[in-house]
């Protein structure tokens, strides 16, 4: 599909968009925290993707490439606007279907709480957690994207994870105690 | 390795980075490591959970992308380089066609000398 889109097939391009735009939008929403900004950034990312598609060689790595473009657009836009902490409006997240056993075990409540905790992190921490831990970018890639050193990524990551941990411990004391598994 | 050091490693490098030796003897760090592993798995799981985009977003993206492609095609066609290239291409094609006709005529002469 990527190859056909590269060769200018409009149907393939539409299919490519259809199969990826929700993931791209979700990443933008997680970074920017506002649906309108996220939608705008997603559109801009696809325009940039179209411009660079012909030169793109690693066809199998398309989602990763697209995520990098989306992240770049979001970070540039956020820097331009000088935003720091922004209100987040992530209201609904759709579970992948069918839910696997692990998802069910962790539970819907946990997911929505986690989503909320991530959304409420200060932007400097949220961007690191989203890029590094959620979307699996390397420390170097994350640093490049945010314009900080890999060392600074590590420091922010540590603080962000601890904040998430503390937030979740407040809401799930049984998870904090760990008695369930220790005694099992 | 003391517990403070272990905890720092767990939340910076990941739950697997702490030595098993320390975890075996320390229930508190074992729990912390388990919490970090849970969190790590949950964060990875977030990648497969999608927000609901605005209903018109897909259409808007397709339109924007189509516009971009048309603009690019228009830019290419309106650029003098394109026409220089086209002229060179046309000249080259004419040359090749002329050469091919010459070869064909020569072959015909060889095959039917009476025509010549």
Interface residues (C-beta under 8 A of the other chain):
Chain A: X8 X10 X13 X14 X17 X18 X21 X22 X23 X25 X26 X29 X30 X35 X38 X39 X42 X43 X46 X47 X50 X51 X90 X91 X92 X93 X94 X95 X96 X102 X103 X106 X110 X111 X114 X115 X118 X129 X133 X134 X135 X136 X154 X157 X158 X161 X162 X164 X165 X168 X169 X175 X176 X177 X178 X181 X182
Chain B: X8 X11 X12 X27 X30 X31 X34 X35 X36 X38 X39 X40 X41 X42 X43 X44 X45 X46 X47 X48 X49 X50 X51 X52 X53 X54 X57 X58 X60 X61 X62 X64 X65 X66 X68 X69 X72
